[in-house]
């Protein structure tokens, strides 16, 4: 099963991936595609996931892309982790 994470450069993505690493049931996620418009953040998060997966048998494969069409192609499930308004939006959310 392919999971696409929109906003894949976000700092919470490793928490999601960590949960996936512990799932060995039938029908589990076997591929994770990270999508983000910020290539640097995307690269950093992909490296973290690579380290998380080290030594874990059958860890879900990870692909990172800045191309939305590529990210969505073949996805069985899409998780949206996009913060509307970016950091300014986050600051506003936290003040409410």
Secondary structure, 3 states (H helix, E strand, C coil): CEEEEECCCCCCHHHHHHHHHCCCCCCCCCEEEEECCCHHHHHHHHHHHHHHHCCCCCCCEEEEECCHHHHHCCCCEEEECCCCCHHHHHHHHHHC
